[in-house]
């Protein structure tokens, strides 16, 4: 989704104490058949890691580098086997400076796709829908016009972004509402899924169904609507009862019409008033109905780690559906492939990681893991950031390289 431009280094220097470039660590141990939330506080068991970030020095350096580039704060949570590491740099709140903390909630944007795809594949495993069902079968008359034809587009193509459907966030009028001063005027606008799809239908498809790849938020708005038709209840309720409750993901929510991020949380920042502003603009609050099933969810680094470990560890999907999810297509970007709701990245050291990324006004999130989910890492940045920052963090954590090209 379009987000405000990164904050200037000059602006950040005027509001952030230099001391907030330091990092904080917390470690704990936890072992279970289904991954448990890492324990913190008095009952936690410490593992061998020093306060200087030994073992994750490259990750800590990458986070500091991102903060120095103008992002107010960065948070990381890493799981390796039964060990956890937390790292933070910068501040969670420029008006009341403090380090980002484990447990802070943030908007996860397009990482919502991982949860939606999981729910769709669970329904498929139960025989309640088919991946090769057409959109027209489930949502008759909705995907049509300007060359769109829901009768030629399958559920599988929605989940893998091979449908060719126009991305409604690329509509000039919609995009404008999320940039600069227009964001201030429209941040609380309420949108319905059908309205978002109608916006997409006013444009021609990007390509014929199945003939290419192109990320489209419209794909997952439609996927959420299909979940509701197949299950007979809101897609949010399906995700809650199928994933959040069984895994104990208490920091993860689907806000619907709520505009706030529940505490504890970091604030999100963007350049609403332009580069000359005296301090960054707080863009934390807005109506996530602008994204819905394409990116509305709120979570924490710990919850994302637990979820991805469970997903890749085979605790959420049968083997056949897991194989479907992990079957990828090329995206046109070297080293990046797309599965059903999941992204696969091949790093410079030869390691392949799977997971998701998300960006919304005031937040960038990443959650990735190695093939067997023995090593997972979640990150939150509380401002928009260049996509190369994602590569920097993943290269640092999974390859131990703090100087990856930006």
RODO-2510 file (C-alpha; in nm, 4 decimals, decimal comma):
residues 406
     n   res          X          Y          Z
     1     x     0,0000     0,0000     0,0000
     2     x     0,1333     0,3512    -0,0697
     3     x     0,2900     0,5040     0,2373
     4     x     0,4412     0,8348     0,3357
     5     x     0,8019     0,8918     0,2368
     6     x     1,0830     0,8094     0,4859
     7     x     1,1571     1,0800     0,7394
     8     x     1,4624     1,2945     0,6816
     9     x     1,7687     1,2391     0,8935
    10     x     1,7687     1,6088     0,9834
    11     x     1,4170     1,5901     1,1253
    12     x     1,4960     1,2822     1,3298
    13     x     1,8116     1,4367     1,4757
    14     x     1,6025     1,7242     1,6050
    15     x     1,3728     1,5005     1,8078
    16     x     1,5639     1,1870     1,9022
    17     x     1,8274     1,1723     2,1758
    18     x     2,1482     1,0105     2,0574
    19     x     2,1243     0,7620     2,3391
    20     x     1,8266     0,5978     2,1723
    21     x     2,0551     0,4447     1,9113
    22     x     2,1498     0,1913     2,1777
    23     x     1,9941    -0,1541     2,1735
    24     x     1,8255    -0,3614     2,4411
    25     x     1,8184    -0,7377     2,4623
    26     x     1,5990    -0,9925     2,6330
    27     x     1,6328    -1,3683     2,6033
    28     x     1,4197    -1,6644     2,7021
    29     x     1,3845    -2,0361     2,6417
    30     x     1,0697    -2,2238     2,5394
    31     x     1,0081    -2,5641     2,3845
    32     x     0,6798    -2,7212     2,2706
    33     x     0,5262    -2,9367     1,9969
    34     x     0,3297    -2,6315     1,8878
    35     x     0,5544    -2,3269     1,9363
    36     x     0,4802    -2,1355     2,2557
    37     x     0,5167    -1,7650     2,3127
    38     x     0,8717    -1,6936     2,4384
    39     x     0,8623    -1,6104     2,8094
    40     x     0,9948    -1,2841     2,9428
    41     x     1,0144    -1,1299     3,2883
    42     x     1,0971    -1,2912     3,6242
    43     x     0,9998    -1,6433     3,5162
    44     x     1,2151    -1,6474     3,2035
    45     x     1,5259    -1,8595     3,1703
    46     x     1,8238    -1,6630     3,0408
    47     x     2,0464    -1,8048     2,7700
    48     x     2,4005    -1,7179     2,6722
    49     x     2,3798    -1,3758     2,5081
    50     x     2,5432    -1,0551     2,6177
    51     x     2,3918    -0,7074     2,6170
    52     x     2,6089    -0,6127     2,3204
    53     x     2,4084    -0,8472     2,0959
    54     x     2,6694    -1,1209     2,0544
    55     x     2,5409    -1,3680     1,7980
    56     x     2,3208    -1,1021     1,6397
    57     x     2,5701    -0,8194     1,6012
    58     x     2,5014    -0,7839     1,2300
    59     x     2,1264    -0,7557     1,2939
    60     x     2,1805    -0,4937     1,5620
    61     x     2,4090    -0,2978     1,3285
    62     x     2,1492    -0,3142     1,0502
    63     x     1,8775    -0,1834     1,2823
    64     x     2,0981     0,1039     1,3960
    65     x     2,1784     0,1808     1,0343
    66     x     1,8083     0,1995     0,9475
    67     x     1,7423     0,4299     1,2437
    68     x     2,0326     0,6500     1,1367
    69     x     1,8725     0,6762     0,7898
    70     x     1,5630     0,8400     0,9382
    71     x     1,3306     0,5680     1,0688
    72     x     1,2441     0,6497     1,4336
    73     x     1,2578     0,2970     1,5744
    74     x     1,3238    -0,0676     1,4936
    75     x     1,2347    -0,3847     1,6834
    76     x     1,3434    -0,7430     1,6213
    77     x     1,2546    -1,0781     1,7711
    78     x     1,4508    -1,3874     1,6699
    79     x     1,3936    -1,7534     1,7532
    80     x     1,6620    -2,0173     1,6984
    81     x     1,5539    -2,3546     1,8263
    82     x     1,4421    -2,2951     2,1838
    83     x     1,6207    -1,9636     2,2217
    84     x     1,4897    -1,6118     2,1703
    85     x     1,6653    -1,2789     2,1207
    86     x     1,5111    -0,9333     2,1236
    87     x     1,6765    -0,6232     1,9879
    88     x     1,5697    -0,2610     1,9565
    89     x     1,7087     0,0672     1,8304
    90     x     1,5754     0,4223     1,8190
    91     x     1,2424     0,5096     1,9778
    92     x     0,8859     0,3821     1,9765
    93     x     0,7491     0,7331     2,0369
    94     x     0,9220     1,0577     1,9404
    95     x     0,7222     1,2646     2,1913
    96     x     0,7946     1,0344     2,4867
    97     x     1,1142     0,8577     2,3802
    98     x     1,1590     0,4949     2,4791
    99     x     1,3072     0,1924     2,3105
   100     x     1,0622    -0,0314     2,1248
   101     x     0,9743    -0,3215     2,3544
   102     x     0,8983    -0,6890     2,3062
   103     x     0,5212    -0,7170     2,2979
   104     x     0,4651    -0,3837     2,1241
   105     x     0,1864    -0,4146     1,8690
   106     x     0,2064    -0,2755     1,5161
   107     x     0,0225    -0,2924     1,1850
   108     x     0,1510    -0,5782     0,9679
   109     x     0,0039    -0,4742     0,6311
   110     x     0,0362    -0,7336     0,3564
   111     x     0,1664    -0,9965     0,6002
   112     x    -0,2077    -1,0395     0,6631
   113     x    -0,2009    -1,2457     0,3422
   114     x    -0,0260    -1,5288     0,5275
   115     x    -0,3221    -1,5631     0,7640
   116     x    -0,5864    -1,5330     0,4914
   117     x    -0,4147    -1,7888     0,2676
   118     x    -0,3888    -2,0287     0,5623
   119     x    -0,7629    -1,9991     0,6272
   120     x    -0,8408    -2,0571     0,2566
   121     x    -0,6185    -2,3659     0,2461
   122     x    -0,7775    -2,5037     0,5625
   123     x    -1,1207    -2,4650     0,4021
   124     x    -0,9856    -2,6373     0,0912
   125     x    -0,8566    -2,9260     0,3025
   126     x    -1,2075    -2,9601     0,4491
   127     x    -1,3622    -2,9729     0,1020
   128     x    -1,5519    -2,6470     0,1497
   129     x    -1,3913    -2,4746    -0,1489
   130     x    -1,1447    -2,5582    -0,4249
   131     x    -0,8312    -2,3754    -0,5307
   132     x    -0,9438    -2,4065    -0,8920
   133     x    -1,2912    -2,2702    -0,8196
   134     x    -1,3521    -1,9500    -1,0114
   135     x    -1,4137    -1,6136    -0,8532
   136     x    -1,7396    -1,5991    -1,0484
   137     x    -1,8538    -1,9203    -0,8777
   138     x    -1,8229    -1,7626    -0,5332
   139     x    -1,8839    -1,3951    -0,6108
   140     x    -2,1082    -1,3855    -0,9179
   141     x    -2,1090    -1,0624    -1,1156
   142     x    -1,8471    -0,8880    -0,9006
   143     x    -1,5291    -0,9189    -1,1100
   144     x    -1,6317    -0,7823    -1,4456
   145     x    -1,5768    -0,4826    -1,6682
   146     x    -1,2849    -0,3259    -1,8560
   147     x    -1,1599    -0,6720    -1,9518
   148     x    -1,1908    -0,8392    -1,6095
   149     x    -1,3680    -1,1748    -1,6100
   150     x    -1,4187    -1,3567    -1,2805
   151     x    -1,5082    -1,6716    -1,4710
   152     x    -1,1448    -1,7010    -1,5880
   153     x    -0,9816    -1,6292    -1,2502
   154     x    -0,9317    -1,8971    -0,9851
   155     x    -0,8894    -1,8873    -0,6092
   156     x    -0,5357    -2,0194    -0,6597
   157     x    -0,4539    -1,7228    -0,8829
   158     x    -0,5840    -1,4796    -0,6196
   159     x    -0,3620    -1,6317    -0,3499
   160     x    -0,0547    -1,6335    -0,5740
   161     x    -0,1093    -1,2900    -0,7323
   162     x    -0,1296    -1,4354    -1,0816
   163     x    -0,4873    -1,3177    -1,1453
   164     x    -0,3909    -1,0019    -1,3346
   165     x    -0,6638    -0,8069    -1,1504
   166     x    -0,5908    -0,4367    -1,1201
   167     x    -0,4656    -0,3296    -0,7754
   168     x    -0,7165    -0,0786    -0,6390
   169     x    -0,4435     0,0976    -0,4362
   170     x    -0,2934     0,2047    -0,7718
   171     x    -0,6077     0,3971    -0,8599
   172     x    -0,4996     0,7627    -0,8712
   173     x    -0,7851     0,8854    -0,6540
   174     x    -0,7408     0,6154    -0,3925
   175     x    -0,3628     0,6514    -0,3860
   176     x    -0,3861     1,0264    -0,3404
   177     x    -0,5792     0,9813    -0,0146
   178     x    -0,2779     0,8136     0,1421
   179     x    -0,0172     1,0718     0,0506
   180     x     0,0674     1,4061     0,2082
   181     x    -0,2110     1,6247     0,3440
   182     x    -0,4796     1,4148     0,1762
   183     x    -0,4027     1,1432     0,4315
   184     x    -0,5068     1,3783     0,7124
   185     x    -0,8422     1,4400     0,5450
   186     x    -0,9167     1,0796     0,4550
   187     x    -0,7474     0,8689     0,7234
   188     x    -1,0797     0,7780     0,8895
   189     x    -1,2775     0,7081     0,5706
   190     x    -1,4662     0,3782     0,5863
   191     x    -1,4489     0,1451     0,2853
   192     x    -1,6356    -0,1756     0,2070
   193     x    -1,4765    -0,4706     0,0248
   194     x    -1,7196    -0,4312    -0,2644
   195     x    -1,6285    -0,0639    -0,2954
   196     x    -1,2575    -0,1529    -0,3138
   197     x    -1,3251    -0,4137    -0,5828
   198     x    -1,5373    -0,1667    -0,7804
   199     x    -1,2441     0,0751    -0,7762
   200     x    -1,0270    -0,1957    -0,9332
   201     x    -1,2904    -0,2844    -1,1914
   202     x    -1,2767     0,0705    -1,3313
   203     x    -0,9345    -0,0171    -1,4771
   204     x    -0,8103    -0,2739    -1,7258
   205     x    -0,6383    -0,5903    -1,5961
   206     x    -0,2604    -0,5844    -1,5746
   207     x    -0,2333    -0,9120    -1,7679
   208     x    -0,4426    -1,2142    -1,8625
   209     x    -0,5160    -1,4538    -1,5724
   210     x    -0,2293    -1,6955    -1,5164
   211     x     0,0023    -1,5304    -1,7688
   212     x     0,2171    -1,3324    -1,5259
   213     x     0,2697    -1,2169    -1,1718
   214     x     0,1769    -0,8863    -1,0111
   215     x     0,0933    -0,8075    -0,6507
   216     x    -0,2637    -0,6817    -0,6181
   217     x    -0,4384    -0,5922    -0,2932
   218     x    -0,7640    -0,6627    -0,4771
   219     x    -0,6720    -1,0326    -0,4889
   220     x    -0,6885    -1,0637    -0,1109
   221     x    -0,9940    -0,8451    -0,0656
   222     x    -1,1631    -1,1006    -0,2933
   223     x    -1,0057    -1,3943    -0,1069
   224     x    -1,1481    -1,2613     0,2201
   225     x    -1,4924    -1,2329     0,0618
   226     x    -1,4681    -1,5927    -0,0640
   227     x    -1,3753    -1,7148     0,2845
   228     x    -1,6907    -1,5469     0,4134
   229     x    -1,9078    -1,7105     0,1472
   230     x    -1,7564    -2,0554     0,2039
   231     x    -1,7623    -2,0363     0,5845
   232     x    -2,0850    -1,8431     0,6244
   233     x    -1,9369    -1,5888     0,8638
   234     x    -1,6858    -1,2987     0,8604
   235     x    -1,3362    -1,3892     0,7490
   236     x    -1,2004    -1,2256     1,0663
   237     x    -1,3915    -1,4761     1,2794
   238     x    -1,2490    -1,7621     1,0722
   239     x    -0,8925    -1,6407     1,1303
   240     x    -0,9543    -1,5861     1,4995
   241     x    -1,0954    -1,9323     1,5625
   242     x    -0,8722    -2,1236     1,3215
   243     x    -0,5389    -1,9552     1,3993
   244     x    -0,5291    -1,6898     1,6703
   245     x    -0,7073    -1,8781     1,9491
   246     x    -0,5382    -2,2190     1,8951
   247     x    -0,1921    -2,0584     1,8891
   248     x    -0,2615    -1,8179     2,1758
   249     x    -0,1836    -1,5113     1,9648
   250     x    -0,3249    -1,2613     2,2114
   251     x    -0,1516    -0,9592     2,0577
   252     x    -0,2917    -1,0225     1,7104
   253     x    -0,6196    -0,8620     1,6054
   254     x    -0,8309    -0,7825     1,3021
   255     x    -0,9468    -0,4302     1,3805
   256     x    -1,2262    -0,3872     1,1278
   257     x    -1,3573    -0,0363     1,1877
   258     x    -1,1283     0,0398     1,4829
   259     x    -0,8727     0,3094     1,3990
   260     x    -0,6311     0,2694     1,6910
   261     x    -0,3529     0,0198     1,7597
   262     x    -0,4100    -0,1421     2,1013
   263     x    -0,1542    -0,0789     2,3741
   264     x     0,1218    -0,1597     2,4252
   265     x     0,2285    -0,0340     2,0860
   266     x     0,4788     0,1811     1,9049
   267     x     0,3633     0,4941     1,7242
   268     x     0,3818     0,5089     1,3450
   269     x     0,5281     0,8050     1,1553
   270     x     0,5137     0,9512     0,8078
   271     x     0,5874     1,2776     0,6290
   272     x     0,2330     1,4131     0,5992
   273     x     0,3322     1,7800     0,6111
   274     x     0,6425     1,7502     0,3945
   275     x     1,0172     1,7472     0,4503
   276     x     1,0181     2,0894     0,6169
   277     x     0,8073     1,9796     0,9139
   278     x     0,9585     2,0365     1,2561
   279     x     0,8868     1,6819     1,3713
   280     x     0,7548     1,3642     1,2109
   281     x     0,3808     1,3233     1,1700
   282     x     0,2042     1,0585     1,3769
   283     x     0,0035     0,8461     1,1325
   284     x    -0,0708     0,5583     1,3688
   285     x    -0,4468     0,5996     1,3563
   286     x    -0,6435     0,5340     1,0377
   287     x    -0,9266     0,3151     0,9191
   288     x    -0,7893    -0,0213     0,8125
   289     x    -1,1067    -0,0797     0,6102
   290     x    -0,8956     0,0680     0,3298
   291     x    -0,7112    -0,2658     0,3308
   292     x    -0,9397    -0,5267     0,4844
   293     x    -0,8248    -0,8820     0,4114
   294     x    -0,5383    -0,7409     0,2037
   295     x    -0,3607    -0,5925     0,5040
   296     x    -0,5663    -0,4840     0,8052
   297     x    -0,4130    -0,6991     1,0797
   298     x    -0,2240    -0,5847     1,3884
   299     x     0,0252    -0,8104     1,5650
   300     x     0,3529    -0,8255     1,7568
   301     x     0,6937    -0,9637     1,6673
   302     x     0,6469    -1,2516     1,9109
   303     x     0,3073    -1,3490     1,7733
   304     x     0,4361    -1,3401     1,4160
   305     x     0,7257    -1,5672     1,5116
   306     x     0,4915    -1,8182     1,6769
   307     x     0,2528    -1,8131     1,3804
   308     x     0,5209    -1,8655     1,1162
   309     x     0,6850    -2,1448     1,3165
   310     x     0,3494    -2,3199     1,3431
   311     x     0,2712    -2,2675     0,9741
   312     x     0,6047    -2,3904     0,8382
   313     x     0,6265    -2,6578     1,1059
   314     x     0,3135    -2,8300     0,9740
   315     x     0,0839    -2,7442     1,2659
   316     x    -0,1730    -2,5440     1,0664
   317     x    -0,2007    -2,7175     0,7300
   318     x    -0,2038    -3,0800     0,6096
   319     x     0,0946    -3,1844     0,3966
   320     x    -0,0867    -3,1406     0,0624
   321     x    -0,2014    -2,7882     0,1433
   322     x     0,1433    -2,6966     0,2771
   323     x     0,2911    -2,8130    -0,0534
   324     x     0,0382    -2,6000    -0,2425
   325     x     0,1289    -2,2945    -0,0359
   326     x     0,5011    -2,3433    -0,0975
   327     x     0,4717    -2,3976    -0,4740
   328     x     0,6106    -2,0743    -0,6131
   329     x     0,6109    -1,8673    -0,9300
   330     x     0,8711    -1,6141    -1,0387
   331     x     0,7992    -1,2517    -0,9518
   332     x     1,0439    -1,0938    -1,1935
   333     x     1,2735    -0,9892    -0,9083
   334     x     1,5874    -1,1981    -0,8785
   335     x     1,5851    -1,4181    -0,5692
   336     x     1,2169    -1,3572    -0,4840
   337     x     0,9365    -1,6024    -0,5643
   338     x     0,5675    -1,6073    -0,4684
   339     x     0,3746    -1,8967    -0,3202
   340     x     0,0133    -1,8939    -0,2021
   341     x     0,0216    -1,6081     0,0456
   342     x     0,3886    -1,6636     0,1220
   343     x     0,7061    -1,5119    -0,0211
   344     x     1,0290    -1,7052    -0,0761
   345     x     1,3597    -1,5189    -0,0772
   346     x     1,7028    -1,6543    -0,1680
   347     x     1,9696    -1,4575     0,0182
   348     x     2,3257    -1,3857    -0,0921
   349     x     2,4702    -1,6540     0,1369
   350     x     2,2568    -1,9237    -0,0269
   351     x     2,0008    -1,9435     0,2550
   352     x     1,6353    -1,9523     0,1496
   353     x     1,3779    -1,7981     0,3816
   354     x     0,9997    -1,7879     0,3614
   355     x     0,7504    -1,5462     0,5100
   356     x     0,5921    -1,2116     0,4393
   357     x     0,6382    -0,8365     0,4403
   358     x     0,3939    -0,5539     0,4927
   359     x     0,3885    -0,1764     0,4657
   360     x     0,1185     0,0692     0,5674
   361     x     0,1300     0,4318     0,6775
   362     x     0,3675     0,4371     0,9726
   363     x     0,4852     0,0758     0,9744
   364     x     0,6922    -0,1803     0,7872
   365     x     0,6909    -0,5402     0,9083
   366     x     0,8799    -0,8537     0,8127
   367     x     0,8528    -1,2124     0,9328
   368     x     1,0710    -1,4825     0,7749
   369     x     1,2021    -1,8256     0,8631
   370     x     1,4327    -2,0919     0,7270
   371     x     1,2748    -2,3952     0,5615
   372     x     1,2180    -2,5977     0,8783
   373     x     1,1292    -2,2895     1,0852
   374     x     1,4224    -2,3623     1,3151
   375     x     1,5306    -1,9987     1,2710
   376     x     1,2656    -1,7249     1,2556
   377     x     1,2939    -1,3482     1,2658
   378     x     1,0320    -1,0725     1,2908
   379     x     1,0950    -0,7013     1,2496
   380     x     0,8955    -0,3818     1,2923
   381     x     0,9983    -0,0378     1,1684
   382     x     0,7720     0,2455     1,2829
   383     x     0,7915     0,4475     0,9628
   384     x     0,7953     0,3821     0,5929
   385     x     1,1338     0,2664     0,4691
   386     x     1,2947     0,1767     0,1364
   387     x     1,2356    -0,1839     0,0317
   388     x     1,6121    -0,2329     0,0398
   389     x     1,5888    -0,2031     0,4187
   390     x     1,4080    -0,5381     0,4150
   391     x     1,7029    -0,6981     0,2396
   392     x     1,9440    -0,5357     0,4822
   393     x     1,7671    -0,6899     0,7835
   394     x     1,7289    -1,0364     0,6328
   395     x     2,0886    -1,0497     0,5118
   396     x     2,2061    -0,9392     0,8551
   397     x     2,0065    -1,1954     1,0535
   398     x     2,0217    -1,4994     0,8272
   399     x     2,3618    -1,4403     0,6663
   400     x     2,5356    -1,2404     0,9388
   401     x     2,6099    -0,9527     0,7018
   402     x     2,5598    -0,5973     0,8259
   403     x     2,6891    -0,4289     0,5113
   404     x     2,4439    -0,5677     0,2558
   405     x     2,3759    -0,3282    -0,0281
   406     x     2,0816    -0,0955     0,0204
***
